[in-house]
Amino acid sequence: MRSVPPHPRPLRRFLRRLLVGIVLMGVLVVGGTAFRVWQVARVDDRDHADVVVVLGAAQYAGKPSKVLEARLRQAKALYDQHVADYVVTGGGRRAGDKYTEAEAGRKWLIDRGVPADRVIGVGEGNDTLGTLKAVATEVKDRGWETAVIVSDPWHSLRARTMAKDAGLDAWTSPTHTGPIVQTRETQAKYILRETAALLYYRSTNASADGIAIDEEVG
């Protein structure tokens, strides 16, 4: 006669259920965050604000990379549509660079017709968090509060979250041109990257721009 295996011990059963619950919770958190990254990427909010803020990306000897140029084109379109009366360009310099990302962005905008006194360069910060903290300080010092953040679609949720944490009333108008939005494969990679970076930021309040896919962005 076949023996009946003993029932699992209560502690073993509890630990098994706990492990399953933790895994399910992790899946829900990651999946929910990825959905929000995708959802906010589709929002183009052009309500009037005090400033348009362009987040920096790579520049080469003062010439914006394709990623940064796409962001600048979006910012100029918002300025031309009177979404804001001022544009703030953000971003510091990498080791060995002569120009900051903010300087490259400011020059690009001025060369294309935005008045010099309407473009404010904030050449500080080597990542999203550092740049937005410096930008928020500059904006608030001028008595302004509201900002439209311009970056890549998948970067929008994390940038908006950091801007609000820095004290700005912020929303987003992402660019939908440039190399980051050209293929579904690229889009999927950046959604995964931004999901990880946002979860890291929410857990540690630290930047995660080191999770780079492209040197022009990271």
Secondary structure, DSSP 8 states (H G I E B T S, - for coil): ---------HHHHHHHHHHHHHHHHHHHHHHHHHHHHHHHHT-------SEEEE----EETTEE-HHHHHHHHHHHHHHHTTS-SEEEEE----TT-SS-HHHHHHHHHHHTT--GGGEEEE---SSHHHHHHHHHHHHHHTT--EEEEES-GGGHHHHHHHHHHTT-EEEE-----SGGGS-HHHHHHHHHHHHHHHHHHHHHSS--TTS-S-TTT-
